[in-house]
Amino acid sequence: SALDLHKLLAKLPAKTRLAIQHVKLDGLSIAETAARSGMSESAVKVSIHRGLKFLAASIGGQRAG
């Protein structure tokens, strides 16, 4: 549910959460997200990758790391 998703996203650092929100949920491009956040495109990609890895581990009940 949306509530569960928001609880999981709240566990992430703000920049990571916003990168995932913009690209994966809002449909913005990496370039658009980078411009909005002040991050490089590479940093946006890394943030998304690490954030999704953490979320997957959280859902699976494992430690991310």
PDBQT receptor file of N, H, CA, C and O in Angstrom, charges set to zero:
ATOM      1  N   SER A   1       0.831  -1.197   0.000  1.00  0.00    +0.000 N 
ATOM      2  CA  SER A   1       0.000   0.000   0.000  1.00  0.00    +0.000 C 
ATOM      3  C   SER A   1       0.868   1.250   0.000  1.00  0.00    +0.000 C 
ATOM      4  O   SER A   1       2.070   1.186   0.258  1.00  0.00    +0.000 OA
ATOM      5  N   ALA A   2       0.261   2.356  -0.285  1.00  0.00    +0.000 N 
ATOM      6  H   ALA A   2      -0.716   2.407  -0.495  1.00  0.00    +0.000 HD
ATOM      7  CA  ALA A   2       0.984   3.629  -0.332  1.00  0.00    +0.000 C 
ATOM      8  C   ALA A   2       1.556   3.989   1.034  1.00  0.00    +0.000 C 
ATOM      9  O   ALA A   2       2.647   4.553   1.121  1.00  0.00    +0.000 OA
ATOM     10  N   LEU A   3       0.831   3.669   2.094  1.00  0.00    +0.000 N 
ATOM     11  H   LEU A   3      -0.055   3.211   2.023  1.00  0.00    +0.000 HD
ATOM     12  CA  LEU A   3       1.303   3.970   3.444  1.00  0.00    +0.000 C 
ATOM     13  C   LEU A   3       2.568   3.191   3.752  1.00  0.00    +0.000 C 
ATOM     14  O   LEU A   3       3.509   3.743   4.321  1.00  0.00    +0.000 OA
ATOM     15  N   ASP A   4       2.607   1.914   3.385  1.00  0.00    +0.000 N 
ATOM     16  H   ASP A   4       1.843   1.465   2.922  1.00  0.00    +0.000 HD
ATOM     17  CA  ASP A   4       3.795   1.103   3.600  1.00  0.00    +0.000 C 
ATOM     18  C   ASP A   4       4.979   1.650   2.815  1.00  0.00    +0.000 C 
ATOM     19  O   ASP A   4       6.099   1.691   3.325  1.00  0.00    +0.000 OA
ATOM     20  N   LEU A   5       4.739   2.067   1.584  1.00  0.00    +0.000 N 
ATOM     21  H   LEU A   5       3.830   2.034   1.169  1.00  0.00    +0.000 HD
ATOM     22  CA  LEU A   5       5.789   2.628   0.751  1.00  0.00    +0.000 C 
ATOM     23  C   LEU A   5       6.358   3.885   1.391  1.00  0.00    +0.000 C 
ATOM     24  O   LEU A   5       7.575   4.067   1.426  1.00  0.00    +0.000 OA
ATOM     25  N   HIS A   6       5.501   4.745   1.892  1.00  0.00    +0.000 N 
ATOM     26  H   HIS A   6       4.512   4.598   1.864  1.00  0.00    +0.000 HD
ATOM     27  CA  HIS A   6       5.970   5.977   2.520  1.00  0.00    +0.000 C 
ATOM     28  C   HIS A   6       6.751   5.693   3.799  1.00  0.00    +0.000 C 
ATOM     29  O   HIS A   6       7.711   6.402   4.101  1.00  0.00    +0.000 OA
ATOM     30  N   LYS A   7       6.360   4.675   4.551  1.00  0.00    +0.000 N 
ATOM     31  H   LYS A   7       5.580   4.099   4.305  1.00  0.00    +0.000 HD
ATOM     32  CA  LYS A   7       7.108   4.301   5.750  1.00  0.00    +0.000 C 
ATOM     33  C   LYS A   7       8.502   3.805   5.388  1.00  0.00    +0.000 C 
ATOM     34  O   LYS A   7       9.480   4.141   6.056  1.00  0.00    +0.000 OA
ATOM     35  N   LEU A   8       8.589   3.004   4.326  1.00  0.00    +0.000 N 
ATOM     36  H   LEU A   8       7.794   2.731   3.784  1.00  0.00    +0.000 HD
ATOM     37  CA  LEU A   8       9.895   2.514   3.883  1.00  0.00    +0.000 C 
ATOM     38  C   LEU A   8      10.763   3.661   3.366  1.00  0.00    +0.000 C 
ATOM     39  O   LEU A   8      11.941   3.755   3.711  1.00  0.00    +0.000 OA
ATOM     40  N   LEU A   9      10.190   4.517   2.552  1.00  0.00    +0.000 N 
ATOM     41  H   LEU A   9       9.234   4.441   2.271  1.00  0.00    +0.000 HD
ATOM     42  CA  LEU A   9      10.954   5.638   2.013  1.00  0.00    +0.000 C 
ATOM     43  C   LEU A   9      11.437   6.579   3.113  1.00  0.00    +0.000 C 
ATOM     44  O   LEU A   9      12.496   7.192   2.983  1.00  0.00    +0.000 OA
ATOM     45  N   ALA A  10      10.675   6.694   4.183  1.00  0.00    +0.000 N 
ATOM     46  H   ALA A  10       9.814   6.196   4.288  1.00  0.00    +0.000 HD
ATOM     47  CA  ALA A  10      11.050   7.581   5.291  1.00  0.00    +0.000 C 
ATOM     48  C   ALA A  10      12.330   7.116   5.980  1.00  0.00    +0.000 C 
ATOM     49  O   ALA A  10      12.978   7.904   6.669  1.00  0.00    +0.000 OA
ATOM     50  N   LYS A  11      12.702   5.853   5.807  1.00  0.00    +0.000 N 
ATOM     51  H   LYS A  11      12.175   5.212   5.248  1.00  0.00    +0.000 HD
ATOM     52  CA  LYS A  11      13.929   5.330   6.406  1.00  0.00    +0.000 C 
ATOM     53  C   LYS A  11      15.186   5.766   5.657  1.00  0.00    +0.000 C 
ATOM     54  O   LYS A  11      16.299   5.626   6.164  1.00  0.00    +0.000 OA
ATOM     55  N   LEU A  12      15.003   6.290   4.464  1.00  0.00    +0.000 N 
ATOM     56  H   LEU A  12      14.099   6.404   4.052  1.00  0.00    +0.000 HD
ATOM     57  CA  LEU A  12      16.136   6.665   3.611  1.00  0.00    +0.000 C 
ATOM     58  C   LEU A  12      16.572   8.102   3.865  1.00  0.00    +0.000 C 
ATOM     59  O   LEU A  12      15.773   8.932   4.298  1.00  0.00    +0.000 OA
ATOM     60  N   PRO A  13      17.852   8.396   3.591  1.00  0.00    +0.000 N 
ATOM     61  CA  PRO A  13      18.290   9.799   3.640  1.00  0.00    +0.000 C 
ATOM     62  C   PRO A  13      17.496  10.629   2.630  1.00  0.00    +0.000 C 
ATOM     63  O   PRO A  13      17.027  10.099   1.623  1.00  0.00    +0.000 OA
ATOM     64  N   ALA A  14      17.349  11.899   2.893  1.00  0.00    +0.000 N 
ATOM     65  H   ALA A  14      17.730  12.329   3.711  1.00  0.00    +0.000 HD
ATOM     66  CA  ALA A  14      16.499  12.766   2.080  1.00  0.00    +0.000 C 
ATOM     67  C   ALA A  14      16.873  12.749   0.598  1.00  0.00    +0.000 C 
ATOM     68  O   ALA A  14      15.992  12.619  -0.252  1.00  0.00    +0.000 OA
ATOM     69  N   LYS A  15      18.158  12.879   0.272  1.00  0.00    +0.000 N 
ATOM     70  H   LYS A  15      18.874  12.985   0.962  1.00  0.00    +0.000 HD
ATOM     71  CA  LYS A  15      18.552  12.916  -1.141  1.00  0.00    +0.000 C 
ATOM     72  C   LYS A  15      18.235  11.598  -1.834  1.00  0.00    +0.000 C 
ATOM     73  O   LYS A  15      17.803  11.589  -2.987  1.00  0.00    +0.000 OA
ATOM     74  N   THR A  16      18.442  10.506  -1.151  1.00  0.00    +0.000 N 
ATOM     75  H   THR A  16      18.793  10.512  -0.214  1.00  0.00    +0.000 HD
ATOM     76  CA  THR A  16      18.140   9.195  -1.724  1.00  0.00    +0.000 C 
ATOM     77  C   THR A  16      16.643   9.042  -1.928  1.00  0.00    +0.000 C 
ATOM     78  O   THR A  16      16.195   8.585  -2.980  1.00  0.00    +0.000 OA
ATOM     79  N   ARG A  17      15.882   9.423  -0.932  1.00  0.00    +0.000 N 
ATOM     80  H   ARG A  17      16.246   9.795  -0.078  1.00  0.00    +0.000 HD
ATOM     81  CA  ARG A  17      14.426   9.329  -1.003  1.00  0.00    +0.000 C 
ATOM     82  C   ARG A  17      13.892  10.177  -2.164  1.00  0.00    +0.000 C 
ATOM     83  O   ARG A  17      13.032   9.724  -2.920  1.00  0.00    +0.000 OA
ATOM     84  N   LEU A  18      14.395  11.388  -2.303  1.00  0.00    +0.000 N 
ATOM     85  H   LEU A  18      15.094  11.755  -1.689  1.00  0.00    +0.000 HD
ATOM     86  CA  LEU A  18      13.927  12.257  -3.379  1.00  0.00    +0.000 C 
ATOM     87  C   LEU A  18      14.332  11.730  -4.749  1.00  0.00    +0.000 C 
ATOM     88  O   LEU A  18      13.560  11.832  -5.702  1.00  0.00    +0.000 OA
ATOM     89  N   ALA A  19      15.530  11.170  -4.861  1.00  0.00    +0.000 N 
ATOM     90  H   ALA A  19      16.158  11.087  -4.087  1.00  0.00    +0.000 HD
ATOM     91  CA  ALA A  19      15.966  10.609  -6.141  1.00  0.00    +0.000 C 
ATOM     92  C   ALA A  19      15.030   9.475  -6.563  1.00  0.00    +0.000 C 
ATOM     93  O   ALA A  19      14.608   9.409  -7.717  1.00  0.00    +0.000 OA
ATOM     94  N   ILE A  20      14.713   8.593  -5.631  1.00  0.00    +0.000 N 
ATOM     95  H   ILE A  20      15.057   8.646  -4.694  1.00  0.00    +0.000 HD
ATOM     96  CA  ILE A  20      13.802   7.482  -5.933  1.00  0.00    +0.000 C 
ATOM     97  C   ILE A  20      12.407   8.024  -6.255  1.00  0.00    +0.000 C 
ATOM     98  O   ILE A  20      11.767   7.576  -7.207  1.00  0.00    +0.000 OA
ATOM     99  N   GLN A  21      11.951   8.968  -5.477  1.00  0.00    +0.000 N 
ATOM    100  H   GLN A  21      12.471   9.332  -4.704  1.00  0.00    +0.000 HD
ATOM    101  CA  GLN A  21      10.626   9.561  -5.701  1.00  0.00    +0.000 C 
ATOM    102  C   GLN A  21      10.529  10.158  -7.104  1.00  0.00    +0.000 C 
ATOM    103  O   GLN A  21       9.587   9.874  -7.843  1.00  0.00    +0.000 OA
ATOM    104  N   HIS A  22      11.509  10.986  -7.464  1.00  0.00    +0.000 N 
ATOM    105  H   HIS A  22      12.275  11.217  -6.863  1.00  0.00    +0.000 HD
ATOM    106  CA  HIS A  22      11.459  11.672  -8.754  1.00  0.00    +0.000 C 
ATOM    107  C   HIS A  22      11.555  10.707  -9.928  1.00  0.00    +0.000 C 
ATOM    108  O   HIS A  22      10.769  10.800 -10.871  1.00  0.00    +0.000 OA
ATOM    109  N   VAL A  23      12.517   9.775  -9.880  1.00  0.00    +0.000 N 
ATOM    110  H   VAL A  23      13.155   9.699  -9.114  1.00  0.00    +0.000 HD
ATOM    111  CA  VAL A  23      12.769   8.919 -11.038  1.00  0.00    +0.000 C 
ATOM    112  C   VAL A  23      11.807   7.736 -11.103  1.00  0.00    +0.000 C 
ATOM    113  O   VAL A  23      11.199   7.482 -12.144  1.00  0.00    +0.000 OA
ATOM    114  N   LYS A  24      11.671   7.023 -10.005  1.00  0.00    +0.000 N 
ATOM    115  H   LYS A  24      12.164   7.229  -9.160  1.00  0.00    +0.000 HD
ATOM    116  CA  LYS A  24      10.890   5.783 -10.035  1.00  0.00    +0.000 C 
ATOM    117  C   LYS A  24       9.387   6.000  -9.858  1.00  0.00    +0.000 C 
ATOM    118  O   LYS A  24       8.588   5.236 -10.400  1.00  0.00    +0.000 OA
ATOM    119  N   LEU A  25       8.997   7.014  -9.120  1.00  0.00    +0.000 N 
ATOM    120  H   LEU A  25       9.645   7.635  -8.680  1.00  0.00    +0.000 HD
ATOM    121  CA  LEU A  25       7.570   7.221  -8.862  1.00  0.00    +0.000 C 
ATOM    122  C   LEU A  25       6.957   8.335  -9.712  1.00  0.00    +0.000 C 
ATOM    123  O   LEU A  25       5.823   8.218 -10.176  1.00  0.00    +0.000 OA
ATOM    124  N   ASP A  26       7.720   9.422  -9.911  1.00  0.00    +0.000 N 
ATOM    125  H   ASP A  26       8.641   9.517  -9.534  1.00  0.00    +0.000 HD
ATOM    126  CA  ASP A  26       7.187  10.562 -10.668  1.00  0.00    +0.000 C 
ATOM    127  C   ASP A  26       7.522  10.502 -12.155  1.00  0.00    +0.000 C 
ATOM    128  O   ASP A  26       6.936  11.232 -12.955  1.00  0.00    +0.000 OA
ATOM    129  N   GLY A  27       8.470   9.628 -12.530  1.00  0.00    +0.000 N 
ATOM    130  H   GLY A  27       8.946   9.036 -11.880  1.00  0.00    +0.000 HD
ATOM    131  CA  GLY A  27       8.803   9.452 -13.938  1.00  0.00    +0.000 C 
ATOM    132  C   GLY A  27       9.756  10.479 -14.523  1.00  0.00    +0.000 C 
ATOM    133  O   GLY A  27       9.864  10.588 -15.744  1.00  0.00    +0.000 OA
ATOM    134  N   LEU A  28      10.452  11.235 -13.679  1.00  0.00    +0.000 N 
ATOM    135  H   LEU A  28      10.364  11.147 -12.687  1.00  0.00    +0.000 HD
ATOM    136  CA  LEU A  28      11.425  12.188 -14.189  1.00  0.00    +0.000 C 
ATOM    137  C   LEU A  28      12.673  11.452 -14.671  1.00  0.00    +0.000 C 
ATOM    138  O   LEU A  28      12.936  10.323 -14.258  1.00  0.00    +0.000 OA
ATOM    139  N   SER A  29      13.424  12.091 -15.533  1.00  0.00    +0.000 N 
ATOM    140  H   SER A  29      13.211  13.008 -15.869  1.00  0.00    +0.000 HD
ATOM    141  CA  SER A  29      14.672  11.494 -16.003  1.00  0.00    +0.000 C 
ATOM    142  C   SER A  29      15.767  11.702 -14.953  1.00  0.00    +0.000 C 
ATOM    143  O   SER A  29      15.617  12.484 -14.014  1.00  0.00    +0.000 OA
ATOM    144  N   ILE A  30      16.865  10.982 -15.143  1.00  0.00    +0.000 N 
ATOM    145  H   ILE A  30      16.987  10.347 -15.906  1.00  0.00    +0.000 HD
ATOM    146  CA  ILE A  30      18.022  11.160 -14.268  1.00  0.00    +0.000 C 
ATOM    147  C   ILE A  30      18.519  12.605 -14.373  1.00  0.00    +0.000 C 
ATOM    148  O   ILE A  30      18.845  13.228 -13.363  1.00  0.00    +0.000 OA
ATOM    149  N   ALA A  31      18.574  13.132 -15.598  1.00  0.00    +0.000 N 
ATOM    150  H   ALA A  31      18.310  12.626 -16.419  1.00  0.00    +0.000 HD
ATOM    151  CA  ALA A  31      19.047  14.502 -15.811  1.00  0.00    +0.000 C 
ATOM    152  C   ALA A  31      18.148  15.522 -15.116  1.00  0.00    +0.000 C 
ATOM    153  O   ALA A  31      18.646  16.455 -14.484  1.00  0.00    +0.000 OA
ATOM    154  N   GLU A  32      16.837  15.356 -15.225  1.00  0.00    +0.000 N 
ATOM    155  H   GLU A  32      16.433  14.599 -15.738  1.00  0.00    +0.000 HD
ATOM    156  CA  GLU A  32      15.905  16.273 -14.573  1.00  0.00    +0.000 C 
ATOM    157  C   GLU A  32      16.058  16.215 -13.055  1.00  0.00    +0.000 C 
ATOM    158  O   GLU A  32      16.039  17.241 -12.376  1.00  0.00    +0.000 OA
ATOM    159  N   THR A  33      16.209  15.009 -12.541  1.00  0.00    +0.000 N 
ATOM    160  H   THR A  33      16.225  14.175 -13.093  1.00  0.00    +0.000 HD
ATOM    161  CA  THR A  33      16.368  14.835 -11.100  1.00  0.00    +0.000 C 
ATOM    162  C   THR A  33      17.669  15.467 -10.624  1.00  0.00    +0.000 C 
ATOM    163  O   THR A  33      17.703  16.118  -9.579  1.00  0.00    +0.000 OA
ATOM    164  N   ALA A  34      18.731  15.276 -11.385  1.00  0.00    +0.000 N 
ATOM    165  H   ALA A  34      18.704  14.748 -12.234  1.00  0.00    +0.000 HD
ATOM    166  CA  ALA A  34      20.021  15.874 -11.032  1.00  0.00    +0.000 C 
ATOM    167  C   ALA A  34      19.915  17.396 -10.993  1.00  0.00    +0.000 C 
ATOM    168  O   ALA A  34      20.424  18.035 -10.072  1.00  0.00    +0.000 OA
ATOM    169  N   ALA A  35      19.256  17.971 -11.991  1.00  0.00    +0.000 N 
ATOM    170  H   ALA A  35      18.843  17.451 -12.739  1.00  0.00    +0.000 HD
ATOM    171  CA  ALA A  35      19.106  19.427 -12.039  1.00  0.00    +0.000 C 
ATOM    172  C   ALA A  35      18.289  19.946 -10.854  1.00  0.00    +0.000 C 
ATOM    173  O   ALA A  35      18.617  20.985 -10.279  1.00  0.00    +0.000 OA
ATOM    174  N   ARG A  36      17.244  19.237 -10.495  1.00  0.00    +0.000 N 
ATOM    175  H   ARG A  36      16.978  18.394 -10.962  1.00  0.00    +0.000 HD
ATOM    176  CA  ARG A  36      16.390  19.668  -9.374  1.00  0.00    +0.000 C 
ATOM    177  C   ARG A  36      17.082  19.534  -8.025  1.00  0.00    +0.000 C 
ATOM    178  O   ARG A  36      16.878  20.354  -7.131  1.00  0.00    +0.000 OA
ATOM    179  N   SER A  37      17.905  18.491  -7.882  1.00  0.00    +0.000 N 
ATOM    180  H   SER A  37      18.070  17.824  -8.609  1.00  0.00    +0.000 HD
ATOM    181  CA  SER A  37      18.494  18.194  -6.577  1.00  0.00    +0.000 C 
ATOM    182  C   SER A  37      19.873  18.802  -6.369  1.00  0.00    +0.000 C 
ATOM    183  O   SER A  37      20.356  18.869  -5.239  1.00  0.00    +0.000 OA
ATOM    184  N   GLY A  38      20.516  19.249  -7.457  1.00  0.00    +0.000 N 
ATOM    185  H   GLY A  38      20.124  19.194  -8.375  1.00  0.00    +0.000 HD
ATOM    186  CA  GLY A  38      21.871  19.772  -7.328  1.00  0.00    +0.000 C 
ATOM    187  C   GLY A  38      22.926  18.678  -7.267  1.00  0.00    +0.000 C 
ATOM    188  O   GLY A  38      24.092  18.946  -6.975  1.00  0.00    +0.000 OA
ATOM    189  N   MET A  39      22.513  17.446  -7.544  1.00  0.00    +0.000 N 
ATOM    190  H   MET A  39      21.566  17.229  -7.781  1.00  0.00    +0.000 HD
ATOM    191  CA  MET A  39      23.433  16.312  -7.564  1.00  0.00    +0.000 C 
ATOM    192  C   MET A  39      23.865  16.059  -9.001  1.00  0.00    +0.000 C 
ATOM    193  O   MET A  39      23.189  16.471  -9.944  1.00  0.00    +0.000 OA
ATOM    194  N   SER A  40      25.001  15.377  -9.163  1.00  0.00    +0.000 N 
ATOM    195  H   SER A  40      25.550  15.042  -8.397  1.00  0.00    +0.000 HD
ATOM    196  CA  SER A  40      25.392  14.966 -10.502  1.00  0.00    +0.000 C 
ATOM    197  C   SER A  40      24.498  13.799 -10.936  1.00  0.00    +0.000 C 
ATOM    198  O   SER A  40      23.855  13.153 -10.108  1.00  0.00    +0.000 OA
ATOM    199  N   GLU A  41      24.468  13.543 -12.236  1.00  0.00    +0.000 N 
ATOM    200  H   GLU A  41      24.990  14.068 -12.909  1.00  0.00    +0.000 HD
ATOM    201  CA  GLU A  41      23.674  12.414 -12.728  1.00  0.00    +0.000 C 
ATOM    202  C   GLU A  41      24.197  11.103 -12.147  1.00  0.00    +0.000 C 
ATOM    203  O   GLU A  41      23.414  10.217 -11.803  1.00  0.00    +0.000 OA
ATOM    204  N   SER A  42      25.501  10.979 -12.038  1.00  0.00    +0.000 N 
ATOM    205  H   SER A  42      26.138  11.699 -12.317  1.00  0.00    +0.000 HD
ATOM    206  CA  SER A  42      26.085   9.761 -11.452  1.00  0.00    +0.000 C 
ATOM    207  C   SER A  42      25.657   9.589 -10.001  1.00  0.00    +0.000 C 
ATOM    208  O   SER A  42      25.344   8.481  -9.565  1.00  0.00    +0.000 OA
ATOM    209  N   ALA A  43      25.647  10.684  -9.262  1.00  0.00    +0.000 N 
ATOM    210  H   ALA A  43      25.901  11.584  -9.616  1.00  0.00    +0.000 HD
ATOM    211  CA  ALA A  43      25.246  10.613  -7.857  1.00  0.00    +0.000 C 
ATOM    212  C   ALA A  43      23.773  10.210  -7.724  1.00  0.00    +0.000 C 
ATOM    213  O   ALA A  43      23.409   9.474  -6.806  1.00  0.00    +0.000 OA
ATOM    214  N   VAL A  44      22.940  10.688  -8.631  1.00  0.00    +0.000 N 
ATOM    215  H   VAL A  44      23.236  11.285  -9.377  1.00  0.00    +0.000 HD
ATOM    216  CA  VAL A  44      21.527  10.309  -8.621  1.00  0.00    +0.000 C 
ATOM    217  C   VAL A  44      21.404   8.803  -8.861  1.00  0.00    +0.000 C 
ATOM    218  O   VAL A  44      20.670   8.118  -8.149  1.00  0.00    +0.000 OA
ATOM    219  N   LYS A  45      22.121   8.292  -9.859  1.00  0.00    +0.000 N 
ATOM    220  H   LYS A  45      22.718   8.849 -10.437  1.00  0.00    +0.000 HD
ATOM    221  CA  LYS A  45      22.067   6.858 -10.159  1.00  0.00    +0.000 C 
ATOM    222  C   LYS A  45      22.531   6.024  -8.977  1.00  0.00    +0.000 C 
ATOM    223  O   LYS A  45      21.904   5.021  -8.638  1.00  0.00    +0.000 OA
ATOM    224  N   VAL A  46      23.621   6.434  -8.351  1.00  0.00    +0.000 N 
ATOM    225  H   VAL A  46      24.130   7.249  -8.627  1.00  0.00    +0.000 HD
ATOM    226  CA  VAL A  46      24.153   5.691  -7.201  1.00  0.00    +0.000 C 
ATOM    227  C   VAL A  46      23.157   5.745  -6.040  1.00  0.00    +0.000 C 
ATOM    228  O   VAL A  46      22.921   4.735  -5.376  1.00  0.00    +0.000 OA
ATOM    229  N   SER A  47      22.581   6.907  -5.800  1.00  0.00    +0.000 N 
ATOM    230  H   SER A  47      22.772   7.727  -6.340  1.00  0.00    +0.000 HD
ATOM    231  CA  SER A  47      21.599   7.042  -4.711  1.00  0.00    +0.000 C 
ATOM    232  C   SER A  47      20.400   6.128  -4.930  1.00  0.00    +0.000 C 
ATOM    233  O   SER A  47      19.925   5.477  -3.999  1.00  0.00    +0.000 OA
ATOM    234  N   ILE A  48      19.920   6.087  -6.155  1.00  0.00    +0.000 N 
ATOM    235  H   ILE A  48      20.305   6.616  -6.911  1.00  0.00    +0.000 HD
ATOM    236  CA  ILE A  48      18.787   5.222  -6.458  1.00  0.00    +0.000 C 
ATOM    237  C   ILE A  48      19.166   3.764  -6.255  1.00  0.00    +0.000 C 
ATOM    238  O   ILE A  48      18.417   3.007  -5.637  1.00  0.00    +0.000 OA
ATOM    239  N   HIS A  49      20.307   3.372  -6.762  1.00  0.00    +0.000 N 
ATOM    240  H   HIS A  49      20.915   3.987  -7.264  1.00  0.00    +0.000 HD
ATOM    241  CA  HIS A  49      20.744   1.983  -6.634  1.00  0.00    +0.000 C 
ATOM    242  C   HIS A  49      20.875   1.578  -5.162  1.00  0.00    +0.000 C 
ATOM    243  O   HIS A  49      20.358   0.540  -4.749  1.00  0.00    +0.000 OA
ATOM    244  N   ARG A  50      21.560   2.392  -4.393  1.00  0.00    +0.000 N 
ATOM    245  H   ARG A  50      21.980   3.235  -4.729  1.00  0.00    +0.000 HD
ATOM    246  CA  ARG A  50      21.755   2.072  -2.969  1.00  0.00    +0.000 C 
ATOM    247  C   ARG A  50      20.446   2.104  -2.202  1.00  0.00    +0.000 C 
ATOM    248  O   ARG A  50      20.208   1.269  -1.330  1.00  0.00    +0.000 OA
ATOM    249  N   GLY A  51      19.598   3.068  -2.529  1.00  0.00    +0.000 N 
ATOM    250  H   GLY A  51      19.791   3.747  -3.238  1.00  0.00    +0.000 HD
ATOM    251  CA  GLY A  51      18.303   3.165  -1.849  1.00  0.00    +0.000 C 
ATOM    252  C   GLY A  51      17.416   1.971  -2.137  1.00  0.00    +0.000 C 
ATOM    253  O   GLY A  51      16.781   1.436  -1.228  1.00  0.00    +0.000 OA
ATOM    254  N   LEU A  52      17.366   1.544  -3.396  1.00  0.00    +0.000 N 
ATOM    255  H   LEU A  52      17.883   1.979  -4.134  1.00  0.00    +0.000 HD
ATOM    256  CA  LEU A  52      16.555   0.378  -3.740  1.00  0.00    +0.000 C 
ATOM    257  C   LEU A  52      17.118  -0.892  -3.119  1.00  0.00    +0.000 C 
ATOM    258  O   LEU A  52      16.363  -1.778  -2.718  1.00  0.00    +0.000 OA
ATOM    259  N   LYS A  53      18.430  -0.983  -3.039  1.00  0.00    +0.000 N 
ATOM    260  H   LYS A  53      19.043  -0.264  -3.365  1.00  0.00    +0.000 HD
ATOM    261  CA  LYS A  53      19.056  -2.140  -2.388  1.00  0.00    +0.000 C 
ATOM    262  C   LYS A  53      18.663  -2.182  -0.906  1.00  0.00    +0.000 C 
ATOM    263  O   LYS A  53      18.333  -3.243  -0.376  1.00  0.00    +0.000 OA
ATOM    264  N   PHE A  54      18.699  -1.034  -0.250  1.00  0.00    +0.000 N 
ATOM    265  H   PHE A  54      18.967  -0.171  -0.680  1.00  0.00    +0.000 HD
ATOM    266  CA  PHE A  54      18.305  -0.960   1.153  1.00  0.00    +0.000 C 
ATOM    267  C   PHE A  54      16.830  -1.323   1.331  1.00  0.00    +0.000 C 
ATOM    268  O   PHE A  54      16.474  -2.064   2.247  1.00  0.00    +0.000 OA
ATOM    269  N   LEU A  55      15.978  -0.799   0.450  1.00  0.00    +0.000 N 
ATOM    270  H   LEU A  55      16.268  -0.197  -0.295  1.00  0.00    +0.000 HD
ATOM    271  CA  LEU A  55      14.550  -1.089   0.549  1.00  0.00    +0.000 C 
ATOM    272  C   LEU A  55      14.269  -2.575   0.339  1.00  0.00    +0.000 C 
ATOM    273  O   LEU A  55      13.450  -3.161   1.047  1.00  0.00    +0.000 OA
ATOM    274  N   ALA A  56      14.946  -3.181  -0.632  1.00  0.00    +0.000 N 
ATOM    275  H   ALA A  56      15.611  -2.705  -1.207  1.00  0.00    +0.000 HD
ATOM    276  CA  ALA A  56      14.761  -4.611  -0.882  1.00  0.00    +0.000 C 
ATOM    277  C   ALA A  56      15.177  -5.424   0.334  1.00  0.00    +0.000 C 
ATOM    278  O   ALA A  56      14.498  -6.380   0.709  1.00  0.00    +0.000 OA
ATOM    279  N   ALA A  57      16.285  -5.047   0.948  1.00  0.00    +0.000 N 
ATOM    280  H   ALA A  57      16.836  -4.270   0.644  1.00  0.00    +0.000 HD
ATOM    281  CA  ALA A  57      16.741  -5.750   2.141  1.00  0.00    +0.000 C 
ATOM    282  C   ALA A  57      15.766  -5.535   3.305  1.00  0.00    +0.000 C 
ATOM    283  O   ALA A  57      15.530  -6.453   4.090  1.00  0.00    +0.000 OA
ATOM    284  N   SER A  58      15.213  -4.358   3.416  1.00  0.00    +0.000 N 
ATOM    285  H   SER A  58      15.405  -3.612   2.778  1.00  0.00    +0.000 HD
ATOM    286  CA  SER A  58      14.251  -4.064   4.479  1.00  0.00    +0.000 C 
ATOM    287  C   SER A  58      12.991  -4.895   4.331  1.00  0.00    +0.000 C 
ATOM    288  O   SER A  58      12.444  -5.399   5.312  1.00  0.00    +0.000 OA
ATOM    289  N   ILE A  59      12.537  -5.032   3.093  1.00  0.00    +0.000 N 
ATOM    290  H   ILE A  59      12.981  -4.623   2.296  1.00  0.00    +0.000 HD
ATOM    291  CA  ILE A  59      11.339  -5.817   2.841  1.00  0.00    +0.000 C 
ATOM    292  C   ILE A  59      11.602  -7.280   3.122  1.00  0.00    +0.000 C 
ATOM    293  O   ILE A  59      10.743  -7.986   3.649  1.00  0.00    +0.000 OA
ATOM    294  N   GLY A  60      12.797  -7.731   2.767  1.00  0.00    +0.000 N 
ATOM    295  H   GLY A  60      13.495  -7.157   2.338  1.00  0.00    +0.000 HD
ATOM    296  CA  GLY A  60      13.171  -9.130   2.978  1.00  0.00    +0.000 C 
ATOM    297  C   GLY A  60      13.577  -9.431   4.410  1.00  0.00    +0.000 C 
ATOM    298  O   GLY A  60      13.837 -10.586   4.747  1.00  0.00    +0.000 OA
ATOM    299  N   GLY A  61      13.635  -8.422   5.250  1.00  0.00    +0.000 N 
ATOM    300  H   GLY A  61      13.424  -7.484   4.976  1.00  0.00    +0.000 HD
ATOM    301  CA  GLY A  61      14.014  -8.633   6.637  1.00  0.00    +0.000 C 
ATOM    302  C   GLY A  61      15.492  -8.864   6.829  1.00  0.00    +0.000 C 
ATOM    303  O   GLY A  61      15.912  -9.385   7.862  1.00  0.00    +0.000 OA
ATOM    304  N   GLN A  62      16.294  -8.480   5.840  1.00  0.00    +0.000 N 
ATOM    305  H   GLN A  62      15.953  -8.056   5.001  1.00  0.00    +0.000 HD
ATOM    306  CA  GLN A  62      17.735  -8.630   5.924  1.00  0.00    +0.000 C 
ATOM    307  C   GLN A  62      18.366  -7.286   6.203  1.00  0.00    +0.000 C 
ATOM    308  O   GLN A  62      17.731  -6.243   6.048  1.00  0.00    +0.000 OA
ATOM    309  N   ARG A  63      19.620  -7.319   6.616  1.00  0.00    +0.000 N 
ATOM    310  H   ARG A  63      20.136  -8.167   6.742  1.00  0.00    +0.000 HD
ATOM    311  CA  ARG A  63      20.387  -6.090   6.790  1.00  0.00    +0.000 C 
ATOM    312  C   ARG A  63      20.974  -5.680   5.452  1.00  0.00    +0.000 C 
ATOM    313  O   ARG A  63      21.545  -6.505   4.740  1.00  0.00    +0.000 OA
ATOM    314  N   ALA A  64      20.833  -4.395   5.106  1.00  0.00    +0.000 N 
ATOM    315  H   ALA A  64      20.368  -3.724   5.685  1.00  0.00    +0.000 HD
ATOM    316  CA  ALA A  64      21.480  -3.880   3.889  1.00  0.00    +0.000 C 
ATOM    317  C   ALA A  64      22.936  -3.625   4.212  1.00  0.00    +0.000 C 
ATOM    318  O   ALA A  64      23.266  -3.136   5.293  1.00  0.00    +0.000 OA
ATOM    319  N   GLY A  65      23.793  -3.951   3.287  1.00  0.00    +0.000 N 
ATOM    320  H   GLY A  65      23.525  -4.348   2.409  1.00  0.00    +0.000 HD
ATOM    321  CA  GLY A  65      25.186  -3.645   3.570  1.00  0.00    +0.000 C 
ATOM    322  C   GLY A  65      26.040  -4.392   2.732  1.00  0.00    +0.000 C 
ATOM    323  O   GLY A  65      27.261  -4.266   2.826  1.00  0.00    +0.000 OA
TER     324      GLY A  65
